[in-house]
Amino acid sequence: MKVAEIRDKSVDQLDDELMKLKKEQFNLRFQQASGQLEKTSRVREVRRTIARVLTIRKQKQAQG
């Protein structure tokens, strides 16, 4: 997900996206632990996207 797409969303939408990403991160870690993960780069992508969402969400909340 690109930064512009994240910035266009409201705080509530960002919360929903964050929940979805956290679930995906959990599932990826579970697959990695059981040796079923094929695309290991996805773990890094999800982690960074979570960080982007959290950063933009915090900026939007600070703006009021």
N, C-alpha and C positions, 0 to 999 in steps of 0.2 A: 504494500500500500504506500502510495506516495504522500509526501508531506502536504501537498495542496489538497488532496482528498481528505486528509485528517482535519485540516484547518476548516474545511467547509462544514464539518459536522458540529452539532450542538453538544453541550456538555452531557446531556442524557444519552445521546447517540454514542458519544465517546465512552461512556460508562458501559453501554451494551457491547461495544467493540472490544473493550478491555476484558470484559467477562469472557467473550468468545475466544480471545487470544490466550487468556490464562488456561482455559479448558484445552485448547489445542496444545499449549506448552506442556501441560500435564500428560496428555496422551502421547506426545512425542517422547517425553522422558520415559514413560512407561514402555513404549516400543523399543527405545534405545537400551533399556535395562534388560529386556527380554530378547534382544538380538534381532528384532524384526524391522528395525528402522532402515529404510533403503536410502532416503535422501537426507543425509546428515546435515547438510547446509541449511535445511529448513529450521532447525533448532536455533541457529544463530539469527536467521531472518526474523523469526517470531519474537525472540528476546529483544532485538533492536526495535521492532515495531511497537512492542509494549512500552519501551522507553520513550519512543516518540509520542505515543498517545498520552502517556502520563505527563510529559513535558508540556504538550499543547493544552491538555486539560487544566493543568496548573496555571498556565498563562491566561486562559479564558476566565478562570475563577478569580484571578487577581484583578482582571479588568472590570469585573463586576457584572 
